[in-house]
């Protein structure tokens, strides 16, 4: 049985592991505040460039257009959507991208299509996205409210300061509001899309999913990056070395 004095230590170990996982994911996405990069470059890297935009938009767009024109048979629109996701996956694997990144999107597309085929409702193709928004929004919001913002944990790992940012009132407040902003994005998507899902309006649901995707994600990435860079200004020596 654990004693009370061991709880803070366990909490710290858990936060460090979580911070390491989040920081590693951010670094793979090109979001490393320790690196010298422009905001435009960071946002472009985070969304995956042209390929990332195509992978994010085309499968859903194809499904919405084809379903709107010809809702039956449902397998037609779903098959084309999953087929596009499969093509992108094969391209990533041929280019030796990390398998998890290449296969993750395809697995999600297949699962969503399988659910829609099982229920016979085109709107169910968007259920995984609704669940994702609910889970991400809740986790990010709770982490901010309890003082362990996921943004702070990720940045703390990337900047090599662990959880010491919690002792800095300015950083703690900034990461709190960034967490609130990200949670608001996910909950806004859920608030707009869930009624359309319940109404079975596939065309409007798919259209708004696209509109509330990258067009909202990219600006929030930029804001997050600018705030983090303001909290962690580059040292002149490192900046001169980077320019050299």
ABEGO torsion letter per residue (X at the ends): XBBAAAAAAAAAAAAAAAAAAAAAAAAAAGBBAABBBBAAAAAAAAAGEAAAAAAAAAAAAAAAAAAAABAOBAAAAAAAAAAAAAAAAAAAAAAGBBAAAAAAAAAAAAAAAAAAAAAGBAAAAAAAAAAAAAAAAAAAAAAAAAGBBAAAAAAAAAAGAEAAAAABAAAAAAAAAAAAAAAAAAAAAAAAAAAAAAAGBAAAAAAAAAAABAAAAAAAAAAAAAAAAAABBBBAAAAAAAAX
